Amino acid sequence: QEGETDGMNVYTCQSCGGEIIADENTGASNCPYCGNPVIMTEKFKGALRPDLVIPFKLDKKAAKEAYYRHIKGRTFLPKAFRRENHIDEIKGLYVPFWLFNCEAEADITYKANRTHFWSDANYNYTKTDHYMLKRKGKLAFEKIPVDASSKMDDKYMDSIEPFDYNQLEEFSEKYLTGYYADKYDVDIKASEPRANERVKRSTEDKFRSSVKGYESVIADSSRINVKNGKAEYVMFPVWILNKKYKDKIYTFAMNGQTGKLVGELPIDKCKARKYLFGITAVIFIILQIFVWI
């Protein structure tokens, strides 16, 4: 159909000559004919070349074991999510990220209360003191991660943080061998609002933690200016598994470096109803036995 092939590219496997059709953002994949890894090197040249990469530390076996632990005890999980062929579809993917460095200047005013209680022979007393508190200063931020792929759900990528930056390596295509990889399709400018929002939240939390010894503290005004922003283009390792169930995509994602995972799982309502019906039937039979006794 018209427009159906928009955004798709054709690549030739250097091992068997097979043609591979891939999304225009795909940077690494596997040949479906011979199984050899295929790296689209033109996706990682010039401005598209990442600065840094964190290599995979956990293999597919570890990812599958983590998935099995994740679904253990889920009585009402649909059978499709337990099938071996489904679990084998878990993929190692290098996800593009921007790492932002910046400074934040903040000027925040708080309203605070401190209450005292005492008594004498005749009365109980309460005295409330009201304060206006000001906090002003600068904070420096380094390596704030924002995923740079529109295909990845931000909430999942945020949930599998943090990554250990001590293991950052200079980027090389060799790390992509055997894994999938996408180049970024959300540029720095489009990613800045998310980074700035994280900076502002962290700044507010840090400044608020300096206000102590009051019963109640409310921010009255807040001015936070983010400046001198710079970003590095990096690749982070993620194991990911998607499954469509009743018109909804359910995702399991695991940090390929630390093993931290997150996943949403559905409930088989039919199985749940049968279970509930069985419990109800057993209770009914027990009650009937007691009645006849």
PAZAPA-4460 file (N, C-alpha, C; in steps of 0.05 Angstrom, whole numbers, plus 32768, in hexadecimal, padded with zeros to 4 digits):
% residues 293
    n_x    n_y    n_z   ca_x   ca_y   ca_z    c_x    c_y    c_z   seq   type   mol
   8011   7FE8   8000   8000   8000   8000   8011   8019   8000     1      Q     A
   8006   802F   7FF7   8015   8048   7FF6   801F   8050   8011     2      E     A
   8039   8056   8013   8045   805E   802C   804D   8048   803F     3      G     A
   8047   802F   8037   804C   8018   8048   806A   8014   804D     4      E     A
   807A   801A   8039   8097   8016   803C   80A7   802F   8045     5      T     A
   8098   8044   804B   80A6   805C   8054   80B5   8056   806E     6      D     A
   80CE   8060   806F   80DE   805C   8087   80EB   8041   8089     7      G     A
   80EA   8031   8073   80F6   8017   8073   810E   8017   8060     8      M     A
   8123   8008   8067   813B   8006   8056   8141   7FE8   8051     9      N     A
   814F   7FE3   803B   8157   7FC7   8035   8176   7FC6   8037    10      V     A
   817F   7FB1   8045   819C   7FAD   8049   81A3   7F91   803F    11      Y     A
   81BC   7F8D   8037   81C5   7F73   802D   81D8   7F67   8042    12      T     A
   81D3   7F4E   8049   81E4   7F40   805C   81FF   7F39   804E    13      C     A
   8215   7F40   805B   822F   7F3B   804F   8237   7F1E   8050    14      Q     A
   8229   7F0E   8060   8230   7EF2   8062   8222   7EE0   804E    15      S     A
   8207   7EE4   804A   81F8   7ED2   8038   81EC   7EE1   8021    16      C     A
   81ED   7EFC   8021   81E1   7F0B   800B   81C3   7F0F   800E    17      G     A
   81B7   7F06   8024   819B   7F0A   8027   8194   7F27   802C    18      G     A
   817C   7F2F   8023   8173   7F4A   8027   8163   7F4D   8041    19      E     A
   8169   7F62   804F   815D   7F67   8069   814E   7F81   8068    20      I     A
   8134   7F81   806E   8124   7F99   806F   8123   7FA2   808C    21      I     A
   812A   7FBC   8091   812B   7FC5   80AC   8120   7FE2   80AE    22      A     A
   8118   7FE9   80C6   8110   8004   80CC   8127   8017   80C6    23      D     A
   8122   802F   80BD   8137   8042   80B6   8149   8049   80CE    24      E     A
   8140   8044   80E6   8150   804A   80FE   8160   8032   8108    25      N     A
   815B   801B   80FC   816A   8003   8105   8187   8005   80FE    26      T     A
   8198   8000   8112   81B5   8001   810D   81C3   7FE7   810F    27      G     A
   81B6   7FD3   811C   81C1   7FB8   811E   81AB   7FA4   8120    28      A     A
   81AF   7F8D   8114   819A   7F79   8114   81A7   7F5E   810F    29      S     A
   8197   7F49   8109   81A1   7F2F   8101   8194   7F27   80E7    30      N     A
   81A4   7F19   80D6   8199   7F10   80BD   8185   7EFA   80C2    31      C     A
   816D   7EFC   80B7   8159   7EE7   80BC   815F   7ECD   80AC    32      P     A
   8172   7ECE   809A   8178   7EB7   8089   818F   7EA6   8094    33      Y     A
   81A5   7EB4   809C   81BC   7EA5   80A6   81C2   7EA9   80C3    34      C     A
   81B4   7EBD   80CF   81B7   7EC2   80EC   81CF   7ED3   80F3    35      G     A
   81DF   7EDB   80E0   81F6   7EEB   80E6   81EE   7F08   80EE    36      N     A
   81FE   7F15   8100   81F7   7F30   8107   81FC   7F43   80EF    37      P     A
   81EB   7F57   80ED   81EE   7F6B   80D7   81EE   7F86   80E4    38      V     A
   8203   7F96   80DE   8206   7FB1   80E9   8205   7FC5   80D2    39      I     A
   81F1   7FD7   80D2   81EF   7FEB   80BE   8201   8002   80C5    40      M     A
   821A   8000   80BD   822F   8013   80C6   8229   8030   80BF    41      T     A
   821A   8034   80A9   8214   8050   80A2   8202   805E   80B6    42      E     A
   81F5   804E   80C7   81E4   805A   80DC   81F5   8065   80F3    43      K     A
   820F   805F   80F3   8220   8067   810A   8238   8077   8100    44      F     A
   8234   8088   80EC   8249   8099   80E2   8244   80B6   80E7    45      K     A
   8259   80C6   80E9   8256   80E2   80ED   8247   80E9   8106    46      G     A
   8233   80FB   8103   8223   8104   811A   8212   80ED   8125    47      A     A
   820E   80D8   8116   81FE   80C1   811F   820E   80AD   8130    48      L     A
   8228   80B1   8131   8239   809E   8140   8237   80A5   815E    49      R     A
   822F   8091   816F   822F   8096   818B   824A   809C   8197    50      P     A
   824A   80AB   81AC   8264   80B1   81BA   826C   809A   81CC    51      D     A
   8259   808E   81DA   825F   807A   81EE   824B   8063   81ED    52      L     A
   8252   804D   81F9   8240   8036   81FB   8245   8027   8215    53      V     A
   8230   801C   8220   8233   8009   8236   822D   7FED   822B    54      I     A
   8241   7FDC   822A   823D   7FC1   821F   822A   7FB0   822F    55      P     A
   821E   7F9C   8222   820D   7F89   8231   821E   7F79   8244    56      F     A
   8215   7F77   825D   8222   7F67   8271   8212   7F4D   8277    57      K     A
   81F8   7F4D   8271   81E7   7F36   8275   81DE   7F2B   825B    58      L     A
   81E0   7F11   8257   81D9   7F04   823E   81BC   7EFD   823D    59      D     A
   81B4   7EF0   8227   8198   7EE9   8222   818E   7ED5   8237    60      K     A
   819F   7EC3   823F   8197   7EAF   8254   818F   7EBD   826D    61      K     A
   819F   7ED1   8275   8199   7EE0   828E   817F   7EF0   828B    62      A     A
   817A   7EFB   8273   8161   7F0A   826E   8149   7EF7   8270    63      A     A
   814B   7EDF   8264   8135   7ECC   8265   8130   7EC3   8282    64      K     A
   8145   7EBE   8291   8142   7EB6   82AD   8134   7ECC   82BD    65      E     A
   813B   7EE5   82B7   812E   7EFC   82C5   8110   7EFD   82BE    66      A     A
   810A   7EF7   82A5   80EE   7EF8   829C   80DE   7EE1   82AA    67      Y     A
   80EA   7ECA   82AC   80DD   7EB4   82BA   80D7   7EBB   82D7    68      Y     A
   80EB   7EC8   82E4   80E6   7ED0   8300   80D0   7EE5   8301    69      R     A
   80CF   7EF6   82ED   80BB   7F0C   82EC   809E   7F00   82EA    70      H     A
   809B   7EEA   82DC   8080   7EDF   82D8   8079   7EC9   82EC    71      I     A
   808D   7EC2   82FC   8088   7EAC   8310   8072   7EB4   8323    72      K     A
   8060   7EA1   8328   804A   7EA6   833A   8032   7EB6   832F    73      G     A
   8034   7EBD   8315   801E   7ECC   8308   8009   7EB8   82FF    74      R     A
   7FF7   7EB0   8310   7FE4   7E9B   830B   7FD2   7EA1   82F3    75      T     A
   7FCB   7EBA   82F0   7FB8   7EC1   82DB   7FC5   7ECC   82C1    76      F     A
   7FDF   7EC8   82BE   7FED   7ED1   82A7   7FE5   7EC0   828E    77      L     A
   7FDE   7ECD   8278   7FD7   7EBE   8260   7FED   7EAB   8257    78      P     A
   7FE6   7E94   824D   7FF9   7E7F   8245   800E   7E89   8231    79      K     A
   8005   7E9B   8220   8017   7EA5   820B   8030   7EB2   8216    80      A     A
   802E   7EBC   822F   8045   7ECA   823B   8059   7EB6   8248    81      F     A
   8051   7E9D   8249   8062   7E88   8255   806F   7E76   8240    82      R     A
   8067   7E78   8227   8071   7E67   8212   808E   7E6C   820C    83      R     A
   809D   7E57   8209   80BA   7E59   8204   80C0   7E69   81EA    84      E     A
   80AF   7E65   81D5   80B5   7E73   81BD   80B1   7E91   81BF    85      N     A
   809F   7E99   81D1   809B   7EB5   81D7   80B2   7EC1   81E6    86      H     A
   80BC   7EB2   81FA   80D2   7EBC   820B   80EC   7EBD   81FA    87      I     A
   80EE   7EAB   81E7   8106   7EAB   81D6   8108   7EC4   81C5    88      D     A
   80F2   7ED3   81C2   80F2   7EEB   81B2   80FE   7F03   81C0    89      E     A
   8107   7EFF   81D8   8113   7F15   81E7   812C   7F1E   81D8    90      I     A
   8130   7F38   81D5   8145   7F43   81C4   8157   7F56   81D4    91      K     A
   8171   7F54   81CD   8184   7F67   81D8   8186   7F7F   81C6    92      G     A
   8180   7F96   81D1   817E   7FAE   81C0   818F   7FC5   81CC    93      L     A
   81A0   7FD1   81BC   81AE   7FE9   81C4   819B   8001   81BF    94      Y     A
   8193   800E   81D5   8180   8024   81D3   8190   803E   81D3    95      V     A
   818A   8051   81C1   8198   806A   81C1   818E   807C   81D7    96      P     A
   81A1   808A   81E4   819C   809C   81FA   81AC   80B6   81F5    97      F     A
   81A2   80CC   8200   81B1   80E4   8204   81B8   80E6   8221    98      W     A
   81D2   80ED   8227   81DA   80F2   8242   81E0   8110   8244    99      L     A
   81CF   811E   8254   81D1   813B   8256   81E2   8143   826D   100      F     A
   81F3   8157   8269   8201   8165   827E   81F8   8182   827E   101      N     A
   81F3   818D   8296   81E9   81A9   8297   81ED   81B4   82B3   102      C     A
   81E5   81CD   82B6   81E5   81DB   82D0   81C9   81E5   82D6   103      E     A
   81C2   81E7   82EF   81A8   81F2   82F7   81AC   8207   830C   104      A     A
   81A1   821F   8307   81A1   8235   831B   8184   8236   8326   105      E     A
   8182   8236   8340   8168   8235   834C   8165   824A   8362   106      A     A
   814C   8254   8364   8145   8267   8379   8129   825F   8382   107      D     A
   8127   8253   8399   810E   8248   83A3   8107   8253   83BE   108      I     A
   80ED   825B   83C1   80E3   8266   83DA   80CF   8252   83E6   109      T     A
   80D1   824D   8400   80BE   823B   840E   80B0   8249   8424   110      Y     A
   8097   8241   8429   8088   8249   8441   8089   8231   8454   111      K     A
   8091   8237   846D   8094   8221   8480   8088   8229   849B   112      A     A
   8080   8215   84AA   8074   8219   84C5   8083   8208   84D9   113      N     A
   8084   8213   84F2   808F   8205   8509   807C   820A   8520   114      R     A
   8072   81F5   852D   805E   81F8   8542   8068   81EF   855D   115      T     A
   8061   81FE   8572   8069   81F8   858D   8050   81F4   859F   116      H     A
   8052   81E1   85B1   803C   81DC   85C4   8046   81DD   85E0   117      F     A
   8036   81EA   85F3   803C   81E9   860F   8023   81EF   8620   118      W     A
   8025   81EA   8639   800D   81ED   864A   8015   81FA   8665   119      S     A
   8001   8207   8672   8005   820F   868E   7FED   8204   869E   120      D     A
   7FE9   820F   86B5   7FD4   8204   86C6   7FB8   8209   86BB   121      A     A
   7FB5   821D   86A9   7F9B   8224   86A0   7F96   821E   8682   122      N     A
   7FAB   8220   8672   7FA7   821E   8655   7FBB   820C   8647   123      Y     A
   7FB3   8203   862F   7FC6   81F6   861C   7FCB   820B   8606   124      N     A
   7FE4   820D   85FE   7FEC   8222   85EB   7FF7   8215   85D2   125      Y     A
   7FF2   8222   85BC   7FFE   821A   85A2   8008   8233   8594   126      T     A
   8021   8233   858C   802D   8249   857E   8038   823F   8564   127      K     A
   8030   824C   854E   803A   8244   8533   804A   825B   8527   128      T     A
   8063   8256   8521   8074   826A   8514   8075   8264   84F6   129      D     A
   8072   827A   84E7   8072   8278   84CA   808C   8283   84BF   130      H     A
   8098   8275   84AC   80B2   827D   84A1   80B1   827F   8483   131      Y     A
   80C0   8291   8478   80C5   8293   845C   80E2   828B   8457   132      M     A
   80E7   8275   8449   8102   826A   8446   810B   826D   8428   133      L     A
   8124   8274   8424   812E   8277   8409   8146   8265   8405   134      K     A
   8147   8258   83EE   815E   8247   83E7   8167   8250   83CB   135      R     A
   8181   8255   83C8   818B   825E   83AE   81A6   8251   83A9   136      K     A
   81AB   8247   8391   81C5   823B   838B   81C6   822E   8370   137      G     A
   81DC   8220   836B   81E0   8213   8351   81E6   81F5   8355   138      K     A
   81DE   81E5   8342   81E4   81C9   8342   81EE   81C1   8327   139      L     A
   8201   81AF   8326   820B   81A4   830C   8201   8188   8309   140      A     A
   81F8   8182   82F1   81EE   8167   82EA   81FF   815A   82D4   141      F     A
   8204   8140   82D7   8213   8131   82C3   8204   8118   82BB   142      E     A
   8204   8113   82A1   81FA   80FA   8296   81DD   80F3   829E   143      K     A
   81CC   8106   8298   81AF   8101   829C   81A5   80F2   8284   144      I     A
   819B   80D9   8287   8193   80C9   8270   8177   80D0   8266   145      P     A
   8174   80D2   824C   815A   80D5   823E   815B   80C3   8225   146      V     A
   8149   80AF   8224   814A   809D   820D   8143   80AD   81F3   147      D     A
   8151   80A6   81DE   814F   80B5   81C5   8141   80A6   81AF   148      A     A
   8130   8092   81B7   8121   8082   81A3   8103   8086   81A8   149      S     A
   80F5   808E   8194   80D8   8092   8197   80C9   8077   819A   150      S     A
   80D6   8061   8193   80CA   8047   8195   80CA   803C   81B1   151      K     A
   80DB   8047   81C2   80DE   803D   81DD   80CD   804D   81F0   152      M     A
   80BE   803F   8201   80AD   804C   8214   80BE   8059   822A   153      D     A
   80BC   8073   822D   80CC   8082   8241   80CA   8076   825D   154      D     A
   80B2   806E   8264   80AE   8065   8280   80BE   804B   8285   155      K     A
   80C1   803A   8271   80D0   8022   8274   80EE   8028   8276   156      Y     A
   80F7   803A   8264   8113   8041   8264   811B   804F   827E   157      M     A
   8109   8060   8289   810F   806D   82A2   8110   8058   82B9   158      D     A
   80FF   8044   82B7   80FC   8031   82CD   8114   801E   82D0   159      S     A
   8122   8019   82BA   8139   8006   82BC   8153   8014   82C2   160      I     A
   8152   802E   82C6   816A   803D   82D0   816F   8034   82ED   161      E     A
   8187   8039   82F7   819D   8047   82EA   81B0   8034   82DB   162      P     A
   81C0   803F   82C9   81D6   8031   82BC   81F0   8039   82CA   163      F     A
   8203   8027   82CB   821C   802D   82D8   822F   803A   82C4   164      D     A
   8233   8054   82C7   8243   8063   82B3   8260   805D   82B5   165      Y     A
   8269   804F   82CA   8285   8047   82CC   828C   8033   82B6   166      N     A
   8278   8027   82AA   827D   8013   8295   8279   801E   8279   167      Q     A
   8277   8038   8276   8275   8045   825C   828F   8040   824C   168      L     A
   828C   8039   8233   82A2   8034   8221   82A0   8046   8209   169      E     A
   82B6   804C   81FC   82B5   805A   81E3   82A7   8049   81CF   170      E     A
   8295   8055   81BF   8284   8045   81AD   8294   8037   8198   171      F     A
   828D   801E   8192   8298   800F   817C   8282   7FFC   8172   172      S     A
   8282   7FF8   8157   826D   7FE7   814C   826F   7FCA   8156   173      E     A
   8287   7FC2   8160   828A   7FA7   816A   8277   7FA0   8180   174      K     A
   826E   7FB4   818F   825C   7FAE   81A5   8240   7FA7   819B   175      Y     A
   823A   7FAE   8182   821F   7FAA   8178   821B   7F8D   816E   176      L     A
   8231   7F7F   816A   8230   7F64   815E   821E   7F52   816F   177      T     A
   820A   7F46   8161   81F8   7F34   816F   81E0   7F40   817C   178      G     A
   81DE   7F5B   817A   81C7   7F69   8187   81B9   7F7B   8172   179      Y     A
   81A2   7F84   817A   8194   7F98   816A   819C   7FB4   8173   180      Y     A
   8199   7FC7   8162   81A0   7FE3   816A   8191   7FF6   8159   181      A     A
   8188   800C   8164   817B   8022   8156   818B   803B   8159   182      D     A
   818B   804B   8144   8196   8066   8147   8180   8078   8153   183      K     A
   8188   808F   815C   8175   80A1   8168   8162   80AD   8154   184      Y     A
   8149   80B1   815B   8136   80BF   814A   8128   80D6   815A   185      D     A
   8132   80DA   8173   8129   80F1   8183   8143   8101   8188   186      V     A
   8145   8119   817B   815E   8127   817D   8162   8136   8198   187      D     A
   8178   8143   819B   817F   8150   81B4   816A   8165   81BC   188      I     A
   8163   8175   81A8   814F   818B   81AE   8135   8180   81B8   189      K     A
   812B   816A   81AC   8112   815E   81B4   8114   8150   81CF   190      A     A
   812D   8148   81D7   8131   813A   81F0   8136   814D   8207   191      S     A
   813D   8166   8202   8144   8179   8217   812D   817D   822B   192      E     A
   8114   817F   8223   80FF   8184   8238   80FE   816E   824D   193      P     A
   8102   8154   8245   8102   813F   8259   811A   8141   826C   194      R     A
   8131   8147   8260   8149   814B   8271   8145   8162   8284   195      A     A
   813B   8178   827A   8136   8190   828B   8123   818A   82A2   196      N     A
   810E   817A   829B   80FA   8174   82B0   8107   8163   82C6   197      E     A
   8119   8150   82BE   8126   8140   82D3   8139   8152   82E4   198      R     A
   8146   8164   82D6   8158   8177   82E5   8148   8187   82F9   199      V     A
   8131   8191   82F1   8121   81A2   8302   8116   8193   831A   200      K     A
   810D   817A   8315   8103   816A   832B   8119   8164   833F   201      R     A
   8131   815D   8335   8147   8156   8347   8150   816F   8357   202      S     A
   8150   8186   8349   8158   819E   8357   8145   81A5   836D   203      T     A
   812B   81A3   8368   8116   81A8   837C   8119   8195   8394   204      E     A
   811F   817B   838E   8122   8168   83A3   813B   816E   83B4   205      D     A
   8150   8175   83A7   8169   817B   83B5   8167   8194   83C7   206      K     A
   815A   81A9   83BC   8157   81C1   83CC   8143   81BC   83E3   207      F     A
   812E   81AD   83DE   811B   81A7   83F3   8127   8197   840A   208      R     A
   813A   8186   8404   8147   8176   8418   8158   8186   842C   209      S     A
   815E   819F   8424   816D   81B1   8436   815C   81C0   844A   210      S     A
   8142   81BE   8447   812F   81CB   8459   8126   81B7   846E   211      V     A
   8130   81BA   8487   812A   81A7   849C   8121   81B5   84B5   212      K     A
   8113   81A6   84C6   810B   81B0   84E0   80F0   81BF   84E1   213      G     A
   80E0   81BA   84CC   80C5   81C8   84CB   80AF   81B3   84C8   214      Y     A
   8098   81B9   84D3   8082   81A6   84D1   8077   81A5   84B5   215      E     A
   8076   81BB   84A7   806C   81BB   848C   807C   81CF   847B   216      S     A
   8081   81C7   8463   8091   81D7   8450   8083   81D6   8435   217      V     A
   807D   81ED   842A   8070   81EF   8410   8081   8202   83FE   218      I     A
   8087   81FA   83E6   8095   820B   83D3   8082   8221   83CA   219      A     A
   808A   823A   83CF   807A   8251   83C8   8080   825C   83AC   220      D     A
   8099   825B   83A5   80A1   8263   838A   80BB   8255   8382   221      S     A
   80BE   8250   8369   80D6   8241   835F   80DF   824B   8344   222      S     A
   80F8   8251   8343   8104   825A   8329   811D   8249   8325   223      R     A
   811C   8238   8310   8133   8227   8309   813A   822C   82EC   224      I     A
   8153   8233   82E8   815D   8239   82CD   8172   8224   82C6   225      N     A
   816D   8215   82B1   8180   8200   82A7   8190   820C   8290   226      V     A
   81AB   8209   8293   81BC   8215   827E   81D4   8204   8279   227      K     A
   81E3   820C   8264   81FC   81FF   825C   81F8   81E1   8257   228      N     A
   81E2   81DA   824A   81DD   81BE   8245   81ED   81B3   822D   229      G     A
   81F8   819B   8231   8206   818C   821D   81FD   816F   821E   230      K     A
   81FF   8161   8208   81F6   8145   8208   820A   8133   81F9   231      A     A
   820C   811A   8203   821B   8105   81F6   8208   80F0   81EC   232      E     A
   820F   80E5   81D5   81FE   80D0   81C9   8209   80B5   81D0   233      Y     A
   81F9   80A4   81DE   8203   808B   81E8   81EF   8074   81E2   234      V     A
   81F8   805C   81E5   81E8   8044   81E1   81E7   8034   81FB   235      M     A
   81CF   802D   8204   81CC   801E   821D   81C0   8003   8216   236      F     A
   81C8   7FED   8224   81BE   7FD2   821F   81A4   7FCC   822D   237      P     A
   8191   7FC2   821D   8176   7FBC   8228   816D   7FA1   821C   238      V     A
   8164   7F8F   822D   8156   7F77   8224   8138   7F7E   8224   239      W     A
   812B   7F78   820E   810F   7F80   820B   80FE   7F6A   81FE   240      I     A
   80E5   7F67   8208   80D2   7F54   81FE   80B7   7F60   81FD   241      L     A
   80AB   7F60   81E5   8090   7F6B   81E2   807C   7F55   81DA   242      N     A
   8064   7F57   81E4   804F   7F44   81DD   8034   7F52   81DB   243      K     A
   8027   7F4E   81C5   800C   7F5A   81C1   7FF7   7F47   81CC   244      K     A
   7FE6   7F51   81DD   7FD0   7F41   81E9   7FB7   7F52   81EA   245      Y     A
   7FA3   7F4A   81DC   7F89   7F59   81DB   7F8D   7F76   81D5   246      K     A
   7F9B   7F7B   81BF   7F9F   7F96   81B4   7FB0   7FA9   81C5   247      D     A
   7FBF   7F9D   81D7   7FD1   7FAD   81E8   7FED   7FA0   81E8   248      K     A
   8002   7FB1   81E5   801D   7FA7   81E6   8027   7FA7   8203   249      I     A
   8030   7F8F   820B   803C   7F8D   8226   805A   7F8A   8223   250      Y     A
   8069   7F99   8233   8086   7F9A   8230   8095   7F91   8249   251      T     A
   80AA   7F81   8245   80BD   7F79   825A   80D8   7F85   8251   252      F     A
   80E4   7F95   8263   80FE   7FA1   825C   8111   7F9D   8274   253      A     A
   812A   7F97   826D   813E   7F92   8282   8158   7FA1   827A   254      M     A
   8163   7FAE   828E   817D   7FBB   828B   8192   7FA5   8285   255      N     A
   819E   7FA7   826D   81B2   7F93   8265   81CC   7F94   8273   256      G     A
   81CF   7FA8   8284   81E8   7FAB   8294   81E4   7FA2   82B1   257      Q     A
   81CE   7FAC   82BE   81CA   7FA8   82DA   81B5   7F92   82E0   258      T     A
   81A3   7F8C   82CD   818E   7F78   82D2   8175   7F83   82DD   259      G     A
   8174   7F9D   82E2   815B   7FA9   82EC   8145   7FA7   82D6   260      K     A
   812D   7F9F   82DE   8119   7F99   82CB   80FE   7FA6   82D2   261      L     A
   80ED   7FA8   82BE   80D2   7FB2   82C1   80C1   7FA4   82AC   262      V     A
   80A8   7F9F   82B3   8097   7F91   82A0   807A   7F92   82A8   263      G     A
   8069   7F96   8295   804C   7F96   829A   8040   7F7D   828F   264      E     A
   8030   7F6F   829F   8025   7F55   8296   8006   7F56   8298   265      L     A
   7FF9   7F49   8285   7FDB   7F49   8285   7FD0   7F33   8297   266      P     A
   7FB7   7F33   829B   7FA8   7F1E   82AA   7F95   7F11   8297   267      I     A
   7F95   7EF6   8296   7F82   7EE7   8287   7F68   7EE7   8297   268      D     A
   7F55   7EF8   828F   7F3C   7EFB   829E   7F2C   7EE1   829E   269      K     A
   7F2D   7ED2   8289   7F1E   7EB8   8288   7F2A   7EA5   829D   270      C     A
   7F44   7EA4   829E   7F51   7E92   82B2   7F4B   7E9B   82CE   271      K     A
   7F4A   7EB6   82D2   7F44   7EC1   82ED   7F27   7EBA   82F5   272      A     A
   7F14   7EBC   82E2   7EF8   7EB6   82E8   7EF5   7E98   82EF   273      R     A
   7F03   7E87   82E1   7F02   7E6A   82E6   7F0D   7E64   8302   274      K     A
   7F23   7E71   8309   7F2F   7E6E   8323   7F1C   7E77   8339   275      Y     A
   7F10   7E8E   8335   7EFD   7E99   8349   7EE4   7E87   834B   276      L     A
   7EDB   7E7D   8334   7EC4   7E6B   8334   7ECA   7E51   8344   277      F     A
   7EE3   7E47   8340   7EEB   7E2F   834D   7EEC   7E33   836C   278      G     A
   7EF8   7E49   8374   7EF9   7E50   8391   7EDD   7E52   839D   279      I     A
   7ECB   7E60   838E   7EB0   7E64   8397   7EA2   7E49   839A   280      T     A
   7EA6   7E37   8387   7E99   7E1D   8387   7EA3   7E0D   839F   281      A     A
   7EBD   7E0E   83A5   7EC7   7DFF   83BC   7EBC   7E0A   83D6   282      V     A
   7EBA   7E24   83D9   7EAF   7E30   83F1   7E92   7E28   83F4   283      I     A
   7E83   7E28   83DD   7E67   7E21   83DE   7E63   7E04   83E8   284      F     A
   7E74   7DF2   83DE   7E72   7DD6   83E5   7E78   7DD2   8403   285      I     A
   7E8D   7DE0   840D   7E94   7DDF   8429   7E7D   7DE9   843B   286      I     A
   7E70   7DFF   8433   7E5A   7E09   8442   7E42   7DF6   8442   287      L     A
   7E3D   7DE9   842C   7E28   7DD6   842A   7E2D   7DBE   843D   288      Q     A
   7E47   7DB6   843F   7E4D   7D9F   8450   7E48   7DA7   846E   289      I     A
   7E4F   7DBF   8475   7E4A   7DC9   8490   7E2C   7DCA   8496   290      F     A
   7E1D   7DD2   8482   7E00   7DD5   8486   7DF4   7DB9   848B   291      V     A
   7DFC   7DA5   847C   7DF1   7D8A   8480   7DFB   7D7E   849A   292      W     A
   7E13   7D86   84A3   7E1D   7D7B   84BC   7E0C   7D86   84D3   293      I     A
***
